[in-house]
Amino acid sequence: MDVKEAIKAIGEKIEKNSDYYAKTLKKDTIDSANPTDNDFTPFLNILNEWYAKDTSKKIKAVFKARMRDGKRVSGAVPYGYYRKPEDKQTLYV
């Protein structure tokens, strides 16, 4: 297989995968012109809200656990402080 054939094969594979992803993404879209899609919209909204709330609860739990263990919660280091290279939780001046 020469370089031109390899490039052509890669291009075909990319086109095939992009068609697959486009079809997958189209499943989650709602067509307002189609009345059957409108019936399912409230259920999709409920699932999306549930997912967002669940993710929020998990993130809050992680932050609370880090606070309870006495670890830093902020990603930024306050001005004038430095992190210890061997322990990123410990700050020094």
C-alpha positions in Angstrom: 0.0 0.0 0.0 1.5 3.3 -1.0 1.0 6.7 0.7 -1.9 7.8 -1.6 -3.9 4.6 -0.9 -3.3 5.0 2.8 -4.5 8.6 2.8 -7.5 7.6 0.8 -8.3 4.8 3.2 -8.0 7.1 6.2 -10.2 9.7 4.5 -12.9 7.1 3.9 -12.7 5.9 7.5 -13.1 9.5 8.8 -16.1 10.0 6.5 -17.7 6.8 7.7 -17.2 7.7 11.4 -18.4 11.3 11.0 -21.7 9.9 9.4 -22.0 7.6 12.4 -21.6 10.5 14.9 -24.0 12.7 12.9 -26.6 9.9 13.1 -26.0 9.4 16.8 -26.3 13.2 17.6 -29.4 13.4 15.5 -31.2 11.0 17.8 -31.2 13.5 20.6 -32.5 16.4 18.5 -36.2 17.3 18.5 -38.0 18.3 15.3 -40.7 20.8 16.2 -42.5 20.1 12.8 -43.0 16.4 13.8 -45.7 16.1 16.5 -44.5 12.8 17.8 -41.2 14.4 18.7 -43.0 17.0 20.7 -44.6 14.3 22.9 -41.2 13.0 24.0 -39.7 16.4 24.7 -40.8 16.7 28.4 -39.2 13.3 29.2 -35.9 14.4 27.6 -36.0 17.6 29.7 -36.6 15.7 32.9 -33.7 13.3 32.2 -31.4 16.2 31.4 -32.4 18.0 34.6 -31.9 14.8 36.6 -28.4 14.4 35.1 -27.4 18.0 35.9 -28.7 17.7 39.5 -26.9 14.3 40.0 -23.6 15.7 38.8 -24.0 18.8 41.0 -24.6 16.6 44.1 -21.5 14.5 43.3 -19.3 17.5 42.9 -20.6 19.0 46.2 -19.9 15.7 48.0 -16.3 15.7 46.8 -15.8 19.3 47.9 -17.3 18.5 51.4 -15.1 15.5 51.8 -12.0 17.5 50.9 -13.0 20.2 53.4 -13.7 17.5 56.1 -10.2 16.0 55.5 -8.6 19.4 55.8 -7.4 19.5 52.1 -7.4 22.6 49.9 -10.5 23.1 47.9 -9.3 26.0 45.7 -7.2 25.3 42.6 -5.6 28.7 42.8 -2.7 29.5 45.1 -3.1 32.8 47.0 -0.7 35.6 46.1 2.6 35.3 47.9 2.3 31.5 48.7 3.9 28.6 46.9 3.1 24.9 46.7 5.5 22.4 48.0 6.7 20.3 45.0 6.3 17.0 46.8 3.0 17.8 48.4 0.6 20.1 46.5 -1.8 20.4 49.4 0.8 22.2 51.5 1.5 25.9 51.0 4.5 28.0 52.2 5.5 31.6 52.0 
